[in-house]
Amino acid sequence: MGLFKYICNKFKCTSQCTFNNELFDIDLHKLSLSNFELKNKDMVIIHRILNKRKLIKKLDINVLEV
């Protein structure tokens, strides 16, 4: 089993590939969900997905302004 794992690690992709970027509008992801007309079913699905993902903590410069 160790030999199989070693061989698989040698063929592992380490590039920074992106998947179907032309299909997604990145600007849409910057909008709040409250800007969309969503049904309760949509909100439940989005909530379920977001609960499975890690939160990326970014420093918001606007909050630090005095």
HUHU-V852792 format. One record per residue. N is the residue number from 0. RES is the residue in three letters. SS is DSSP state (~ for helix, > for strand, _ for the rest). D_LAST is the distance of its C-alpha to the last C-alpha in whole Angstrom. Layout:
n->{N:N}
res->{RES:RES}
ss->{SS:SS}
d_last->{D_LAST:D_LAST}
//
This chain:
n->{0:1:2:3:4:5:6:7:8:9:10:11:12:13:14:15:16:17:18:19:20:21:22:23:24:25:26:27:28:29:30:31:32:33:34:35:36:37:38:39:40:41:42:43:44:45:46:47:48:49:50:51:52:53:54:55:56:57:58:59:60:61:62:63:64:65}
res->{MET:GLY:LEU:PHE:LYS:TYR:ILE:CYS:ASN:LYS:PHE:LYS:CYS:THR:SER:GLN:CYS:THR:PHE:ASN:ASN:GLU:LEU:PHE:ASP:ILE:ASP:LEU:HIS:LYS:LEU:SER:LEU:SER:ASN:PHE:GLU:LEU:LYS:ASN:LYS:ASP:MET:VAL:ILE:ILE:HIS:ARG:ILE:LEU:ASN:LYS:ARG:LYS:LEU:ILE:LYS:LYS:LEU:ASP:ILE:ASN:VAL:LEU:GLU:VAL}
ss->{_:~:~:~:~:~:~:~:~:~:_:_:_:_:_:_:_:_:_:_:~:~:~:_:_:~:~:~:~:_:_:_:~:~:~:_:_:_:_:~:~:~:~:~:~:~:~:~:~:~:~:~:_:_:_:_:_:_:_:_:~:~:~:~:_:_}
d_last->{58:57:58:57:53:54:55:52:50:51:51:47:45:42:41:38:40:38:40:41:37:39:40:36:33:30:28:30:28:24:25:25:28:28:28:32:35:36:39:39:41:38:35:37:38:35:34:36:35:32:33:35:32:30:26:24:21:19:15:13:11:9:8:6:4:0}
//
